Amino acid sequence: MANPLDTDAGSELFSSYEAEFKLVQADLTQKLDQIPELNGEPRKAAIAAAERALEEADELLGQMRLEKQNIPSSTRPKINQRFRNLETDVDGYKRKLRTLSDDRAALFGSRYTDNPNHPSSPSDLQLEQRQQLLSGTDRLDRSSQRLRASQALAHDTEQIGAGTLADLHQQRERIAHTSQILYESEGYVDRSVKTLRGMARRMATNRVITIAIIAVLVILIFAVIYSKFR
């Protein structure tokens, strides 16, 4: 049997198909288990129903085969193993149904004959046509259901995408606002640097003036002392 479903990233649609496959698988198993207990027309009807279920299982396998190509390579080995298990199950169901269908004595009951020229009764032909019509109707209904499910999934994906775009737009606005604040802060920093440089120049100028005044004062002091002792 297939492995239990998981919710690995990127495998949601595959898991959805797998869940639908398991429902069909349970129905198909039930139909195959009932066939050995039936004979004649009920057996033919049960085989036809099992064939329709098997066709639906094949269609779901085809959908999963396409979807697993879109799954990230990191989780694909697990998905491939699950898919191979499902294929093995379907092959087993096909062999079992083929064996049950080959039992013509049970299929046709008392009307069974080895003569290939033995004609089928009109009721048999009408039943076969009716079963083919029912089979086509069932397949069309199942296809419509899968189409509606796919449309719902696409709608949900579109809503998620719209929400993501809205979030990205808000983030872009926040980034633009942050960039503007950084630009204004850069202007403040430039003005602060210019102010500090001006203050440094003024301090250097004041220091030179102070040194010059001190030098003049020292010279005057020495001049006064020299004039007194000359």
Backbone bond lengths (Angstrom), bond angles and torsions (degrees), N, CA, C in turn:
res aa  C-N    CA-C-N  psi(-1)  N-CA   C-N-CA  omega(-1)  CA-C   N-CA-C  phi
1 M - - - 1.458 - - 1.521 109.62 -
2 A 1.351 116.64 163.29 1.457 120.48 -178.34 1.506 110.63 -73.84
3 N 1.298 115.65 155.13 1.444 121.55 178.36 1.520 110.05 -66.80
4 P 1.351 119.25 160.14 1.450 121.43 178.04 1.515 110.33 -63.35
5 L 1.322 114.41 154.49 1.452 119.26 179.32 1.513 109.98 -68.52
6 D 1.306 116.56 147.79 1.450 120.74 170.84 1.506 108.06 -130.24
7 T 1.313 116.41 -179.46 1.455 121.25 -177.32 1.507 110.00 -125.19
8 D 1.331 117.68 43.63 1.452 120.37 176.91 1.520 109.73 -59.93
9 A 1.350 114.98 149.03 1.456 120.28 -179.05 1.521 110.26 -59.86
10 G 1.338 115.78 132.61 1.449 120.56 177.02 1.517 114.32 88.28
11 S 1.362 119.55 -4.84 1.459 121.41 -175.55 1.523 111.73 -110.71
12 E 1.353 118.46 17.15 1.453 120.14 -176.29 1.527 111.81 -62.87
13 L 1.332 117.01 -46.55 1.469 119.56 -178.77 1.519 110.55 -66.96
14 F 1.344 117.81 -39.75 1.458 120.33 176.78 1.527 110.13 -60.41
15 S 1.330 116.94 -44.43 1.469 121.00 179.83 1.522 111.08 -64.28
16 S 1.357 116.62 -33.36 1.461 119.62 177.11 1.530 110.57 -64.49
17 Y 1.349 116.06 -45.78 1.461 119.39 176.17 1.531 110.75 -62.74
18 E 1.322 116.57 -37.84 1.463 120.11 -178.87 1.524 110.87 -65.79
19 A 1.333 116.51 -39.99 1.465 120.10 178.20 1.527 110.42 -63.46
20 E 1.343 116.50 -41.54 1.463 119.96 177.27 1.531 110.44 -65.26
21 F 1.336 116.17 -37.35 1.461 120.06 177.82 1.526 110.55 -61.56
22 K 1.316 117.55 -40.08 1.464 120.42 -178.13 1.520 111.37 -65.03
23 L 1.342 116.77 -34.25 1.463 119.48 176.10 1.528 110.35 -66.06
24 V 1.335 115.47 -45.36 1.471 119.41 177.21 1.519 110.34 -63.60
25 Q 1.324 116.89 -37.80 1.464 121.64 -179.54 1.532 110.89 -62.79
26 A 1.334 116.17 -43.29 1.469 119.85 179.13 1.529 110.70 -63.69
27 D 1.343 116.64 -42.14 1.461 120.76 178.46 1.525 111.26 -64.98
28 L 1.350 116.12 -41.84 1.456 120.55 179.56 1.527 111.21 -64.73
29 T 1.313 117.34 -42.08 1.478 121.04 178.67 1.524 110.76 -60.85
30 Q 1.330 115.69 -41.87 1.461 119.62 179.04 1.530 111.25 -63.48
31 K 1.336 116.11 -42.33 1.467 119.40 -179.71 1.532 111.39 -65.91
32 L 1.325 117.21 -40.98 1.463 120.27 -179.99 1.530 110.90 -66.26
33 D 1.315 117.27 -35.26 1.464 120.51 178.73 1.524 112.01 -69.09
34 Q 1.342 117.32 -26.73 1.463 120.75 -178.69 1.524 112.55 -82.49
35 I 1.333 117.42 -26.46 1.469 120.66 -173.43 1.531 112.75 -58.86
36 P 1.350 121.25 -45.27 1.464 119.63 -177.61 1.523 114.03 -59.48
37 E 1.327 117.25 -20.80 1.462 120.44 -178.62 1.518 112.49 -87.37
38 L 1.342 117.95 -2.59 1.459 121.15 -174.24 1.526 110.98 -112.55
39 N 1.329 115.87 159.60 1.460 122.81 176.88 1.527 108.70 -140.46
40 G 1.324 114.85 160.44 1.454 120.32 173.76 1.516 113.23 63.23
41 E 1.346 116.34 -138.99 1.460 122.12 -175.32 1.529 112.87 -62.69
42 P 1.342 119.71 -42.66 1.472 118.32 176.72 1.527 112.62 -58.09
43 R 1.341 115.89 -35.79 1.467 119.02 178.88 1.528 110.81 -68.12
44 K 1.339 116.78 -41.63 1.463 120.16 177.97 1.530 110.52 -61.72
45 A 1.334 115.99 -42.83 1.467 119.27 179.63 1.531 110.73 -64.33
46 A 1.340 116.99 -40.05 1.466 120.47 179.95 1.528 110.77 -66.37
47 I 1.337 116.79 -39.65 1.474 120.34 178.24 1.529 110.40 -64.47
48 A 1.354 115.94 -42.18 1.466 119.12 178.38 1.531 111.06 -61.97
49 A 1.347 116.00 -40.66 1.464 119.25 178.75 1.525 110.94 -65.15
50 A 1.347 116.10 -39.83 1.463 119.79 178.08 1.524 111.05 -65.52
51 E 1.328 116.77 -37.65 1.470 120.04 177.55 1.525 110.82 -63.32
52 R 1.342 116.96 -40.35 1.462 119.51 178.26 1.530 110.83 -64.14
53 A 1.328 115.90 -42.37 1.463 118.81 178.24 1.524 111.36 -64.03
54 L 1.342 115.88 -37.25 1.462 119.86 179.09 1.538 110.97 -67.37
55 E 1.339 115.92 -38.21 1.463 119.37 176.23 1.522 110.78 -62.75
56 E 1.326 116.88 -39.92 1.465 120.01 178.27 1.524 110.64 -65.08
57 A 1.345 116.69 -39.57 1.461 120.18 177.42 1.528 110.79 -62.12
58 D 1.342 116.79 -40.23 1.471 120.42 177.13 1.526 111.48 -63.30
59 E 1.338 116.26 -40.44 1.461 119.54 179.14 1.532 110.92 -63.13
60 L 1.334 116.55 -41.42 1.468 120.49 179.06 1.523 110.86 -66.24
61 L 1.343 116.52 -37.00 1.471 118.78 176.10 1.524 110.56 -62.56
62 G 1.334 116.72 -38.78 1.459 119.72 177.33 1.522 112.05 -62.76
63 Q 1.343 116.37 -40.99 1.460 120.00 177.32 1.525 111.01 -63.74
64 M 1.341 116.74 -42.56 1.466 120.20 179.90 1.522 111.02 -67.90
65 R 1.343 117.16 -34.71 1.468 120.41 178.97 1.541 110.58 -62.41
66 L 1.326 115.99 -37.96 1.463 119.57 178.15 1.529 111.10 -73.31
67 E 1.331 116.78 -41.50 1.455 120.31 -174.58 1.512 112.65 -69.87
68 K 1.332 118.02 -33.11 1.468 119.35 -176.32 1.522 112.25 -68.06
69 Q 1.342 117.25 -15.01 1.463 119.72 175.69 1.519 111.44 -71.90
70 N 1.368 116.61 -20.42 1.466 120.57 -178.59 1.524 112.36 -93.10
71 I 1.332 117.15 1.56 1.463 120.79 -177.81 1.523 109.25 -85.54
72 P 1.340 118.62 139.69 1.485 120.80 179.04 1.518 111.77 -54.40
73 S 1.322 115.56 145.42 1.461 121.25 -175.94 1.515 112.57 -62.72
74 S 1.334 117.35 -22.80 1.467 119.67 -178.77 1.526 111.96 -68.33
75 T 1.330 117.93 -31.04 1.470 121.68 -179.70 1.517 112.78 -106.87
76 R 1.340 117.41 -3.09 1.464 119.71 -175.64 1.532 113.99 -64.90
77 P 1.361 121.29 -35.48 1.472 119.05 178.89 1.526 112.83 -57.38
78 K 1.323 117.00 -42.01 1.461 119.79 178.98 1.524 110.89 -64.72
79 I 1.353 115.97 -41.39 1.460 120.46 179.08 1.524 110.41 -64.51
80 N 1.340 117.06 -41.42 1.467 120.62 179.21 1.523 111.08 -61.62
81 Q 1.330 116.89 -39.69 1.468 119.92 179.41 1.524 110.42 -64.77
82 R 1.319 116.80 -43.46 1.464 120.19 177.86 1.525 110.84 -62.25
83 F 1.328 116.29 -41.21 1.466 120.22 -179.59 1.527 110.87 -64.76
84 R 1.338 117.27 -41.71 1.478 119.84 178.47 1.530 110.69 -63.49
85 N 1.333 116.94 -37.15 1.459 119.58 177.37 1.532 111.17 -62.37
86 L 1.331 115.70 -41.26 1.466 119.45 178.89 1.530 110.95 -65.80
87 E 1.335 117.14 -41.06 1.462 120.20 177.39 1.531 110.99 -61.57
88 T 1.330 116.23 -40.74 1.468 119.70 178.37 1.524 110.42 -62.33
89 D 1.339 116.80 -41.64 1.464 120.27 178.21 1.523 111.03 -60.35
90 V 1.342 116.21 -44.78 1.471 119.76 -178.30 1.522 110.61 -65.62
91 D 1.317 117.76 -39.71 1.468 119.93 177.54 1.529 110.54 -60.89
92 G 1.326 116.48 -39.83 1.460 119.49 177.88 1.518 112.06 -64.76
93 Y 1.341 116.56 -39.87 1.459 119.41 178.14 1.530 111.06 -65.43
94 K 1.325 116.75 -37.53 1.468 119.91 179.53 1.524 110.67 -64.54
95 R 1.338 116.82 -42.77 1.478 119.23 179.06 1.526 110.74 -64.35
96 K 1.332 116.08 -41.76 1.464 119.11 -179.44 1.525 110.86 -65.10
97 L 1.343 116.81 -42.78 1.459 119.93 179.73 1.522 111.01 -66.90
98 R 1.334 118.11 -36.15 1.458 121.39 177.76 1.532 110.35 -63.62
99 T 1.333 116.11 -41.30 1.463 120.25 178.29 1.522 111.16 -63.48
100 L 1.341 115.96 -43.28 1.459 119.50 179.95 1.529 111.38 -67.43
101 S 1.346 116.00 -36.52 1.469 119.43 -179.98 1.521 111.89 -70.55
102 D 1.342 117.82 -28.78 1.464 121.16 -178.93 1.518 112.46 -75.11
103 D 1.332 118.02 -13.73 1.467 120.85 178.96 1.525 108.06 -79.88
104 R 1.325 116.53 80.15 1.457 121.62 -173.47 1.530 111.97 -69.73
105 A 1.314 117.50 -29.50 1.471 118.88 179.47 1.522 110.14 -63.25
106 A 1.350 115.56 -42.87 1.461 118.19 178.14 1.525 110.51 -73.10
107 L 1.334 116.25 -29.95 1.457 119.92 -176.84 1.524 111.77 -70.71
108 F 1.347 116.91 -44.30 1.466 120.65 -176.13 1.523 113.69 -100.90
109 G 1.340 118.15 -6.93 1.455 120.58 176.89 1.512 112.67 63.40
110 S 1.325 116.93 -136.80 1.461 121.74 -175.81 1.522 112.27 -69.99
111 R 1.351 118.52 -15.26 1.457 121.28 -179.49 1.515 112.25 -88.08
112 Y 1.363 118.95 2.11 1.460 121.64 -178.01 1.527 111.32 -69.91
113 T 1.342 117.80 138.04 1.455 122.57 176.72 1.516 108.83 -147.12
114 D 1.325 116.26 150.60 1.458 120.97 177.80 1.524 111.95 -81.93
115 N 1.337 117.50 -6.27 1.455 120.94 -178.19 1.531 109.96 -76.33
116 P 1.334 118.38 116.11 1.470 118.58 -178.07 1.507 112.95 -69.10
117 N 1.375 117.81 -15.97 1.459 120.64 -179.71 1.519 112.28 -89.14
118 H 1.374 115.05 2.63 1.461 118.80 -179.35 1.530 108.56 -67.99
119 P 1.348 119.08 118.70 1.469 121.31 -174.91 1.514 111.53 -75.56
120 S 1.298 115.17 148.18 1.456 120.09 173.73 1.515 108.48 -82.42
121 S 1.282 116.35 147.06 1.456 120.62 179.97 1.517 109.75 -74.34
122 P 1.339 118.42 158.04 1.463 121.15 178.99 1.516 112.09 -57.42
123 S 1.351 115.73 -34.06 1.464 117.49 -179.62 1.520 110.94 -64.99
124 D 1.357 116.43 -35.64 1.472 119.59 177.93 1.529 110.64 -63.53
125 L 1.346 116.45 -43.22 1.454 119.49 179.98 1.517 111.53 -64.77
126 Q 1.329 116.05 -41.21 1.461 119.20 178.57 1.529 110.86 -64.96
127 L 1.341 116.64 -39.36 1.455 119.98 179.33 1.526 110.59 -65.35
128 E 1.338 116.41 -41.24 1.457 119.93 179.53 1.524 110.96 -63.88
129 Q 1.352 116.08 -42.92 1.464 119.15 177.88 1.525 111.14 -63.80
130 R 1.316 115.28 -39.99 1.470 119.10 179.21 1.521 110.46 -65.14
131 Q 1.335 117.44 -40.65 1.456 120.84 179.23 1.523 111.37 -65.78
132 Q 1.351 116.75 -38.87 1.460 119.94 177.30 1.525 110.63 -64.02
133 L 1.341 116.28 -40.80 1.462 119.82 178.69 1.525 110.84 -64.57
134 L 1.336 116.19 -43.62 1.463 119.91 178.43 1.524 110.92 -63.56
135 S 1.356 115.33 -39.40 1.460 119.51 178.90 1.532 111.00 -61.71
136 G 1.339 116.44 -45.47 1.466 119.75 178.55 1.521 111.97 -63.87
137 T 1.339 116.37 -39.14 1.466 120.06 178.77 1.525 110.96 -65.11
138 D 1.346 115.85 -42.50 1.463 119.53 179.36 1.522 111.34 -63.19
139 R 1.347 116.16 -43.52 1.465 118.89 179.72 1.527 110.88 -63.39
140 L 1.348 116.55 -40.50 1.458 119.99 178.55 1.528 110.96 -63.66
141 D 1.330 116.63 -39.85 1.462 120.38 179.72 1.526 110.75 -66.34
142 R 1.345 116.21 -43.11 1.468 119.04 179.65 1.528 110.71 -65.87
143 S 1.336 116.57 -38.75 1.464 119.54 177.52 1.525 110.98 -64.05
144 S 1.344 116.15 -39.00 1.464 119.58 178.32 1.516 110.98 -64.92
145 Q 1.342 116.80 -39.79 1.458 120.10 178.30 1.522 111.05 -63.58
146 R 1.355 116.47 -42.87 1.469 118.80 179.00 1.527 110.95 -65.92
147 L 1.357 116.54 -35.74 1.457 119.94 178.05 1.520 110.65 -65.09
148 R 1.339 116.44 -42.06 1.472 119.18 178.13 1.524 110.49 -64.59
149 A 1.338 117.28 -39.75 1.463 120.00 177.77 1.528 110.84 -63.85
150 S 1.335 116.88 -40.70 1.465 120.44 178.60 1.524 110.85 -65.19
151 Q 1.341 116.70 -39.61 1.463 120.01 178.33 1.522 110.90 -64.88
152 A 1.346 116.42 -40.49 1.464 119.21 177.69 1.519 111.19 -63.85
153 L 1.339 115.57 -40.57 1.469 119.36 178.31 1.527 110.58 -64.87
154 A 1.340 116.74 -40.94 1.463 120.10 178.40 1.535 110.73 -63.86
155 H 1.352 116.33 -38.83 1.466 119.64 177.90 1.520 110.74 -63.90
156 D 1.332 116.57 -44.59 1.468 120.22 178.05 1.527 110.87 -61.39
157 T 1.343 115.58 -42.08 1.468 119.35 179.16 1.523 110.95 -63.49
158 E 1.350 115.96 -38.50 1.464 119.59 178.62 1.520 111.00 -64.06
159 Q 1.346 116.80 -41.04 1.459 119.93 178.78 1.526 110.94 -64.98
160 I 1.343 116.13 -41.02 1.463 119.35 177.80 1.519 110.45 -62.69
161 G 1.349 116.11 -41.87 1.464 119.97 178.36 1.521 111.75 -62.87
162 A 1.352 116.89 -41.10 1.463 119.60 178.77 1.525 110.96 -64.02
163 G 1.350 115.52 -41.14 1.465 118.58 176.91 1.519 112.32 -62.94
164 T 1.329 114.95 -39.74 1.473 119.26 178.89 1.522 110.93 -64.62
165 L 1.350 116.76 -41.62 1.461 120.03 177.95 1.527 111.36 -63.13
166 A 1.327 116.59 -39.64 1.465 119.77 177.90 1.529 110.79 -63.25
167 D 1.338 115.79 -42.72 1.469 119.25 177.61 1.519 111.28 -62.39
168 L 1.338 116.27 -41.95 1.464 119.77 179.09 1.523 111.11 -64.13
169 H 1.358 116.78 -37.11 1.466 119.76 178.04 1.521 110.40 -63.99
170 Q 1.339 116.74 -43.89 1.462 119.81 178.28 1.525 111.09 -62.78
171 Q 1.320 116.62 -42.31 1.459 119.69 178.62 1.525 110.96 -63.54
172 R 1.341 116.70 -38.09 1.466 119.72 177.64 1.521 110.65 -62.76
173 E 1.334 116.94 -42.49 1.463 119.47 178.58 1.520 111.24 -63.85
174 R 1.345 116.77 -40.61 1.466 119.21 178.31 1.525 110.74 -64.28
175 I 1.330 117.00 -40.50 1.468 120.48 179.20 1.537 109.99 -64.39
176 A 1.361 116.61 -41.38 1.467 119.95 178.81 1.524 110.54 -63.74
177 H 1.351 115.97 -41.22 1.470 119.61 178.50 1.520 110.66 -64.35
178 T 1.331 116.26 -41.96 1.464 120.02 178.66 1.525 110.79 -63.91
179 S 1.343 116.58 -39.45 1.467 120.32 178.06 1.528 110.79 -62.55
180 Q 1.347 116.65 -39.86 1.466 120.10 178.68 1.524 110.84 -64.04
181 I 1.338 115.47 -42.40 1.471 119.19 178.48 1.522 110.32 -62.69
182 L 1.332 116.86 -42.37 1.461 119.96 178.98 1.525 110.93 -63.74
183 Y 1.340 116.21 -38.35 1.467 119.70 178.85 1.527 110.65 -63.79
184 E 1.351 116.05 -44.12 1.461 119.41 178.14 1.525 110.87 -64.89
185 S 1.341 116.44 -39.61 1.467 119.93 178.94 1.529 110.33 -63.26
186 E 1.324 116.39 -37.21 1.459 120.27 178.13 1.527 110.80 -62.59
187 G 1.360 116.21 -38.21 1.457 119.87 176.50 1.520 111.59 -63.65
188 Y 1.361 115.80 -42.09 1.464 119.72 177.74 1.534 110.38 -61.80
189 V 1.320 116.27 -41.56 1.467 119.93 -179.39 1.524 110.32 -63.99
190 D 1.347 116.31 -41.74 1.476 119.41 178.91 1.522 110.91 -60.98
191 R 1.337 116.32 -44.58 1.463 118.86 179.57 1.522 111.09 -64.99
192 S 1.346 116.65 -37.60 1.465 119.44 178.70 1.519 110.92 -65.11
193 V 1.344 115.91 -40.48 1.470 119.49 178.88 1.524 110.53 -63.16
194 K 1.352 117.00 -42.51 1.458 120.57 178.54 1.525 111.01 -62.82
195 T 1.333 116.65 -40.95 1.467 120.00 178.73 1.516 111.26 -63.11
196 L 1.355 116.13 -44.30 1.462 119.62 179.33 1.529 111.29 -63.37
197 R 1.330 116.41 -39.30 1.462 119.29 178.45 1.528 110.94 -64.33
198 G 1.347 116.55 -41.40 1.463 119.66 177.18 1.517 111.74 -61.64
199 M 1.342 114.87 -42.17 1.466 118.44 178.64 1.519 110.89 -63.96
200 A 1.348 116.68 -39.00 1.461 119.77 179.17 1.520 111.17 -64.62
201 R 1.361 115.51 -40.14 1.465 117.99 178.26 1.526 111.31 -64.95
202 R 1.332 115.49 -41.25 1.468 118.05 179.01 1.521 111.41 -65.08
203 M 1.318 117.13 -38.35 1.471 119.94 177.97 1.526 110.31 -64.38
204 A 1.346 116.66 -41.22 1.456 119.30 178.96 1.524 110.42 -64.21
205 T 1.332 116.57 -41.12 1.471 120.75 179.18 1.525 110.33 -63.52
206 N 1.338 115.85 -45.40 1.462 119.85 179.23 1.533 110.73 -61.62
207 R 1.339 115.36 -37.51 1.462 118.17 179.41 1.532 110.90 -65.12
208 V 1.337 116.86 -42.15 1.481 120.25 178.55 1.523 110.36 -62.83
209 I 1.358 115.26 -43.12 1.472 118.81 -179.99 1.524 110.81 -63.26
210 T 1.343 115.53 -41.45 1.463 119.56 -179.93 1.521 110.55 -63.03
211 I 1.334 115.93 -44.70 1.470 119.32 179.01 1.524 110.86 -61.80
212 A 1.350 116.47 -40.60 1.461 120.54 179.84 1.525 111.00 -63.11
213 I 1.348 115.38 -43.22 1.481 119.05 178.99 1.521 110.68 -62.26
214 I 1.347 115.30 -44.17 1.469 118.70 179.74 1.531 110.20 -62.00
215 A 1.340 116.51 -41.04 1.463 119.28 179.75 1.530 111.49 -63.21
216 V 1.340 116.63 -42.04 1.460 120.73 178.61 1.523 110.65 -62.70
217 L 1.333 115.20 -42.98 1.460 119.50 179.43 1.528 111.05 -62.23
218 V 1.312 117.86 -41.63 1.461 121.72 179.37 1.529 110.04 -63.79
219 I 1.336 116.10 -42.57 1.458 120.28 179.24 1.537 110.41 -62.37
220 L 1.328 115.67 -42.79 1.469 119.27 179.71 1.521 111.02 -64.17
221 I 1.335 115.33 -40.44 1.472 118.47 179.18 1.526 110.25 -61.80
222 F 1.349 115.05 -46.21 1.472 117.48 178.95 1.538 111.50 -63.85
223 A 1.321 115.77 -35.49 1.476 118.98 178.51 1.518 111.67 -64.61
224 V 1.333 116.44 -42.72 1.467 120.97 179.33 1.528 109.30 -64.61
225 I 1.302 118.55 -44.38 1.451 121.36 -179.68 1.532 110.19 -63.92
226 Y 1.282 115.85 -40.84 1.479 119.78 -179.17 1.522 110.22 -64.90
227 S 1.348 115.41 -40.08 1.474 118.05 -178.85 1.528 112.47 -67.36
228 K 1.321 117.77 -28.28 1.458 120.86 179.84 1.517 112.15 -76.53
229 F 1.278 119.03 -34.06 1.461 121.54 -175.66 1.522 112.92 -99.84
230 R 1.271 119.15 10.16 1.474 120.03 179.63 1.510 110.07 -80.04
